[in-house]
Amino acid sequence: MDIPSIKNEEQYEALRDKGYSKEKSARIANSPNSGKKGGQAKPYEDWTKQELYNQAQNVGIDGRSKMNKSELINALRNN
């Protein structure tokens, strides 16, 4: 079985230590800008709904297709 590589191994291990599943930890650690510190990205309120949806998909938020923009923002912040 091929094991996919983790782009940000340090972040992956930190997420696993917090109790995240292997799958969710890998998704987050492999997402774009996964290791960047805060302050670089624009606030979620400035993102389009599609951008928010894509990010919710990247981190595995369930029910995202039925969420409006403010619900997506809330789900991303509380994930």
PyMOL commands that set and color helices and strands:
alter all, ss='L'
color gray80, all
select helices_A, chain A and resi 9-17+22-29+44-46+49-59+64-66+69-77
alter helices_A, ss='H'
color red, helices_A
deselect
rebuild
show_as cartoon
